[in-house]
Amino acid sequence: QVQLVESGGGLVQAGGSLRLSCAASGFAFSSNAMKWYRQAPGKQRELVATITGGGTITYADSVKGRFTISRDNAENTVYLQMNRLKPEDTAVYYCNTRLYRGGWDNYWGQGTQVTVSS
């Protein structure tokens, strides 16, 4: 059974930092791309960062230079280091992976709230 469990969210002042973690289980973690999404109130869910099984990384323009995605394949965990946080980064952050099991299926964690005060 695929499980993604996020942690590390919280309340931080603008300019501060947080590190999110997503512990994964139930699939071959090291060979799969992992993504972080976020969803702010009243807005659509947006892709924040991706790291492939081979280590290729991409970021949304809005977080480039401030956020860093990384993975620890020994711990089956993906991280999102968020620095110089802004109030507009306030959202629920979700870990995601997509697996092929007869067809492509998306898997999501429960989300972790990040609130940045001005």
RAQUITA-V773711 format. One record per helix or strand of 2 or more residues. SS is the DSSP state (a for helix, b for strand). FROM is the first residue (numbers start at 1). TO is the last residue. Records with the same first field share a line. If there is no record, write none. Layout:
SS: FROM-TO  FROM-TO
//
This chain:
b: 3-7  10-13  18-25  34-39  46-51  57-59  67-72  77-82  91-100  104-108  112-117
a: 29-31  87-89
//
